[in-house]
């Protein structure tokens, strides 16, 4: 081997600049014309596999410029665009362009944000980002936290901290078999499916969940919650945590966090808030009372890649007492020469969560928070909510639509053919078929929710590109396609 190694992976400075400039030009054109594209090309896996080809792994390489041109073509012409102004499905936001630039910068330096010594400035930026997120939602800045991949991981990270804090002290050594009483957790029936995964993956089992009924406002019924806790205590179970929701995924409802916090205090339970979607709305002054009680939470999950418009992936776990994260995740193998010096405020993030090696997720969030500031986010989030209300109002006025619910930036509605006496079973089938047609059609992308046994179209607006014009056009599309689907179903 020669003394000076020349790697085939290296790209010389001039070539990198040329390829990079071309890529930035292509991305700029893509972003500038995204509203003129179909939301999705609706291509089948077989079609996409045919486009990719079924060749074997290449024996030798190809030019970098040719390869980047190929990848650009594939992504720009064969993707679903959640940045499209008429993408209102699920809870994936349009991504802030500065976040895309942040990801490019972060991956170029490639810090491992697992240990301070491996990522000096990246660690400090993540610490600052966590502090700013606390300020943003209105909880004390002495909460600690960590950036993770998304909502599931943000909730999982908090769940294990709660289990460590509230289960018998020997659980780390003896495991679940060392607990004398059955550990139980409490959440409303509208809680996201992450809890199903958590109790199975972390040893409590699906029977440990107490699904608390909701009231007429779809909030957790706190009297039913307390009754369930009392019953479990009388039967030798060991309640450990209650999960409140700040913006449920189907309808956007925020639980009564004050009442849940009071129950948790009375019975010494961990209070966790799943705010993955809705908690950024706490930045809006008129919603202050809606999120009251959040400051009493032991942990909060939120997703900057939802309503802070960050590119995927960016979730965050906030915990009132950082010691609970350290107690749960910290380890010190002999091959780690990583200090955690409180005196100079060093922090190794591997001691706060699941990952040892960690990418620099915080940079894109940190950049966007500074690009528009608190007031900029307050304006954008308020506009999303106003657009959701506008959609509800238009649906409510239309003779062939039924507005069903509206909370935060989520509206549910459904298509009902005018002047016809149709069964609920048929209307559910009609709207489910309509949703499938809309998702495949490429004009608009909505999702679904079942509200009081009604199958609804669901629009979640976390999209800074959506406008009133888009909402008006979506109404027209839904009514037009609804009429077509109804005619076809009647012909069957």
Phi, psi and omega in degrees: 000134179294154181299323177259112184279137176243114185265141178288345177280339182290144173240126183294162189303315182292317179295318179299317180298315182296313180295317181296317178298320179295319179296316179297320176299316180295318180294318179300317178295319179299311181296320183291340183238015186299328181290345180267356181267164169290148178298321178211144176281348179053054178263141181284160175305321179297319178297316182292321177296325177294320178295318179291327184087160184248025181292161178285168175305128182302138177285321178233166189273178176232169185294146183297319181295320178294319182293317180293324177296319178296313181296320179298315179299316182298313184288322183282340185246356185221032182240158163276133185257099177284356173271357179292140183297342178256017170271109180232027185266148178051216178224065174241119187277165164293136186270132178297128180304327180295333176291324177295318177295323178297319178296322177297315180295315182298316182288338178289319177279323174061050178289146173264101187273047173258333182219142182304318184293335180272346186209063189304303183283327179297321177298316181294323178294320178294319177300317179293322178298316178299317180297319179294323178295323175299313178300319184301313184268353172091028173250159183303145183283000174276357167300146175251167181188180184208143175277133181229189188283328183177197187298314179304310183291326177296317178289320177301315182301317178289322182301314181291325175297320178295318179298317179296320184286325189253343177283168176306149187298339184272007187296328181290331180269316188260349180073191184295331181292347179271000180270136184279323180251153179289122179289135182230147179232156189230133178204163180280166181292346180265006181295144181300155186294354179303328183293326176300316179294316187299313184292331177282311184293329187252020163090358181278329180088152185296335180284355179279347183274132173254109182275104185277134181296158178254158179272190183296336178270006181068020174267154176303133178279106188288336174292317177296325176300309182295321178299320180294319178298315180299318179297317180295319179298320180292335182262014175082011176279167179237093176298138180236329185204155173237138181249115173264154181245130176250078182104082181289153192290337182275315187234355178081011183290141174255126178297163174284092187290329179297312182293321178295318178301320181295319178296317180297320178295318183297323185252011177056050179252153175289131179253110179249140176245121171273097179248027186310316179269303200272343191295334176300338178295347177296345178290341183275122186306319183289351177260008184304315182292328181299326183257011178299139184102344181296328181293347178267358182290142172283332178206152181221134172255136174216157182236101174303335179280006171260273191262010170252008171062030177278146170299151173299144000253140175199098170247172181208136171252128174246135182228135185298319181242108183299340179301329180294326175290316179298317180299329184274319194245346187286138172211157185224073177294156185294339181274003175259118175256056184244120177272159172229086190265108181294332184295317179259014173062031175285151182216131174254111188293344177297340180275002181250355185196193187289321190276145167267302173277128185223135174284171186268069181292332189292334188301314184294327177289315180301317180295313183293322178301326180275332181299316183241348176069178181302314184295325178295317178292320178302319180294313182295315181294321177297320179294320177300316180295317179298321178293323177296318177295323178297317177298318178299315181296316179296320178295320182294328182276337187282136183292340182248015178230150173239118174282127187254311181207156176209119176215140185048239182249024180247126173241135172245140181204172178210160180270129177228114179305135185290140170070023181232140180268098187242145182286157177297325178299316179292317181298322176296316178297318180300313184286329174294317177295318178300316180301314180301320179293318179296317181295328181276339188286334176088355180274323182209149178234109175248173173237197185230161172209147173253113184241115182051047176070011175259126176281117188243154164281138185235126178243118177248114185261100171232054192222108184287355178266346182288141181229173176301323178301318178297318181297315178299319180290326177296318176303313181298318181295314182299315181293316179298310182289328177297317177297320179295313181297319179300317179298318181291322179293323179291334179281339181292000000 
